[in-house]
Amino acid sequence: MKVGIIGAGSVGSATAFALIMRGVARKVVLIDANEQRAMAEAMDIAHATPFAYANKVKCGTYKDLEGAEVVIVTAGANQKPGETRIDLLGRNVKIFESIIPQIVAAAPNTTLLITANPADIMTEVALKLSGFPRERVIGSGTVLDTSRFRTLLGYYLGVSPKSIHANVLGEHGDSEVVVWSNGDAGTVQIEELAKMIGKPFTPEIKAEIDSNVRNAAYKIIDGKGATFYGIAGALCRICQAITTNEYAILTVSSHHDDVEGVKDVCLSLPTVVGKRGVHSVIYPKFSAEESKLLRESAEKIKEYSDQALEIISKKA
């Protein structure tokens, strides 16, 4: 698999490293407005390849994306102090208006994987700007949030997070929905399992886990300025599902006609991911409260997505 990465900052370079060291990508092309940074990151990662796989990583231009199966877009502006979300959206839309057409021209058959924030909204923007079919425009969505949830559940229950099936859905952001009702481990619903082992989920413990999932990024950013290892792992996992045509169920973000009555919105639901990108979407059963929260999440995303698309239409 050949993968292009737009943006050689912390997320882009960590993702390139993960793809190379896990052998998911045979070739990685790093592209950044700061060519010197992209070249340095590519060189540094290349020096690790003898310890892993004989794969290649290079600094390149958009023309070098030709033949890429996946192009990951990490480039985007960070929110400035005092800046509104709409101001940030305006700046990121402008960045995408420059990036996306160049990707389309060089790699018209690629799958776009969007992780620039706000991820769900920028996935909708990328879909609009690219003209690609919806199955080939994917957001990283809540794949990382789901991993955080499963990790915390695994620690609490004393089982491997890989053996837990529980998801975070909706927005990759503050309105995300931590779904307890249909989570399971060993075919046993997670709350029932907790009771069986004598460690029931009290309201306080559930609230603590929810908070640690929802606020993980803030804590990491406070401590070291940015999150990148977790999202790099998530992006690598999505690429693996695509290159191996795995039909893996991942909570990526994609465009949906209707979510809890909200029309035409990008958010995360359990999704079958393979060679074509999105193969199908599985709409799970929720509790009444979770359905309500998912609708509120969809409404929030829809509001900002419409404003982002309006910015594009005014320039058209």
N, C-alpha and C positions, 0 to 999 in steps of 0.2 A: 504493500500500500504506500502511495505517495500522499503526504499530507502537507498542506500549506498552512502557515500560522501567520496571521496579520497582527503584529504587535509583539515586540521582543522584550517587553518588560518582565516583571516578576512572574505573571501568570503565563505568558507566552513561552518564556524560556524554561520554566518548570515543566510545562506541558511537553515541550520538545524533548526534554531530558527523560520524562516518563515514557514517552512513545519509543524512544531509542532504547532505553534500558530494559523495557519489557518486550522489545522485539515486535511491537504492534505495527510500526511503520518502517518500511525499508528505506524510505527517503523522506526527509523533512526539510522544507524550505522556510526559513525565517525571513519575514519582511517587516521592515520598520522604517519610519521617516528618519530615524537616527540610524543611518546605515552602519556607522562605526559600532554602535551598541549591538546591532544584529550580527555583525561580523564577529565581534568578540564573544558573544554568547554561543554562536555556532562553533567557533574554534574550541571553546572550553568544553562543550558537550562532545564534540568529535573526539577529544582526547580521552573520553571515558569509554568509547565504543570497543576498544580491545578487551575490556573487562566484561562485555555483555554480548552484543551481536555485531556482525560486520555490516552495519547499516550506515547510511550517510546523512549528515546534516550540513546544510550550507546556508549562507546568507544569499538572498536573491532579490529579484524584482518581480513584478506581477507577471511578466512574460514567462517566468520560471514555474508558474502554477499550472502550465499546460499538462494535462493528464492527471492532475491531482484528484483523488477520489473524494477527499474531504478537505475543505478549507475552513479553518477555525479562526473566528474573528474575536480577538481579545481587545483590540484597540478601542479606546473610548476615553472621554473626559471624565475626571473625578469631580464630584460636587465640591464647590468652593464654599467657604464660610459665608453665610448670608445669602447664598444663591438658592432660588426656588427650584423645585424639581422640573418645572416647565423650562426654566432657563437652561438647566442641564440637558434636558431633552433636546432643546434647540441646538445646543452645541454638538450633541452626539448625532443628531440627524444630519447635521452638516458634515461631520466626519464620515458617516455612512454613505452620504451622497457622493463622496469622493472615492471611497473604498469599493463599495459593492459593484458599480459598473465595471471597474477594472478587473475584478474577480470574474465577473460574468464573461467579459471579453476573452480572458485568457483560459478559463476553465468552464465552458458552458454546460458541461455535464456533471459538474461536481455536486456534492452535498454541502450546503452551508451549515456550519455549527457555530451558533452565536453564544458568546458568554459575556460580552460587554454589557454593563449595567445601565439602566434597569433591564435585565435580560429578557423578560417576556415581551416588553414593549419594543425593544430593539429587534427581537425576532420578527415581530409584526412589520417593523420598518424594513428589515432585510427582505422579507417576503414581497413587500410592495415594490421595493426598488429593483429587485432581481428579476421579477417576472417568472421565477421558477415555480414549478408545481409545489404545492404545500408540503408534500412528503419529503422534499429535498431541502427544506429550510427548517432546521431544528435548533431549539434553544437548549442550553445545558440544564435549564429548569431547576427542578428540585432533586436532581440526582445526588448532589452533595448533601442537601438537607436530609434526604432519606438516609444517607450513609451515617450522618450524625445521629439521627434518631435510633437507627439499628445498633450503632456502637454503644450508646447509652443504655439501651434496653439489654444488650448483651452483657455489659458490665453488671447491671443490676440483677439479672436473672442467672448469671453464671454460665452462659452458653456463648458459643461463637456468634458474633454479629452476622456471619454468613449464613447461619441457620435460622435467622429471624426474617420473617416476611412482614414488614410493616412500612408504611409509606407516609411521606409528607407530600401534599398535593397543592394545587393552586398556584399562587404567586411565589416566585423565588424572592422573598422579601417579607416585610412585616406582617402581611395578611395571610401568610402560608397556613395551611391546615394540617396539623399533626393528627393523623387518623389512628385512633386507638381501637375503634369498634371491630375492624376486620383484620387486625394484626395477629399473626400466629407464629408458633415455633413448635416443631414436631407435631404438626396438625392440631395443636391445642391453642385456643385463643389466648393471647398473651396475658390478659388479666386473670383468666382461669388458671393458667400455668403459674402465675405469681402466687395465687392462693394455695395451689397444690404444694409448692415448695416452702410455704410458710412466710412468704415475703409479699403480702398483698400491696397493690398500688393504692396507697391512700391518696386523697385529693391533694395533699401537700406534696407527695412524691411525684405525682403526675404533673403538677404545676411546675415543680423544679425541673423535671425532664423537659417539659415543653419550653420553659424559659431558656434552658441551656441549648436546645436545638435552635430556637428562634433568634437568640442573641449571640450565638457562637461567633459570628463574623465580627460583631462589635468588640467582643472581648479580645479576639485575636488581633484586630486592628489596633486596639488600645495598647496591646503588649509589644507588637513588632511592626505596626504600620500598614500591613496588608495581609490578605490571605492568598496563598498560592499553591501550597502542596495538596490540599484537599481538592480544590477545583481541578488541578492538573490530573489527579487520579481519576476524577469523574470524567473529564474529557477523554482521557486515555481509554477508559472503560467503554465509552460511547463509540469511539473509533474502532475498538476491538470488535464490538457487536456488528459494525458495518462491514469491516474488511473480511470477517469470517462468515458473513451472512447468518448470524447466530440466531436471529429471531428471539433475542433476549428481551425481557420485559423490564424497561427502565422508565423512570419518571421524568422523561424529557418534556420540554415545552414545544407545543406545535399549535397550529391554527385549528380551532374547533368551530363548527357551525352553531352549536348551542351547548352551553354549560349552565345547568340549573336556570334556564330561561334567559341567560345572557347570550346574545348572538355575536358571532364572528369575533372570537377572542383567542389569544395565545396564552396558554397556561399549561401546567403539568398535570397529566393523568397517566396511569399505567399504559405504556406504549410498547408495542412489538417493534423492535428496531433490527434492521438487517441491511442488505445490500442496497435496497431502494430507499433507504432512510426510514421513514415511518411506513410500516406495513399495515398496521391496524392499531386501534385504540380500544382499550378495555375500560368500560365505564363501571366502576365498582359500586357496591351497595354501601350506603353511609347511614349513620344515625341521623335523626332529624336535626340535631344540633350541628353535626358536621356538614350536612347539606346546606344549612343556613350559612355557615361560615364559608363554604366554598362559593356560594352565590355572592356573598359580600366581597370575597377575594376577586372573583371574576368581574364584578362591577367596578372595583377599584382599578384593575388593569385596563378594562375597557375605556374608562374615562380618560386615562392618560394616553392610551393607544390612539384614540380618536383625535386627541390634541396633536400627537406626533404626526399622524397621517394628514391632518389639516395643514401642518407646517409644510409638508411635502407638496400638497395640492396647491398651496398658495404660490409655490415657486415654479409650478409646472406651466 
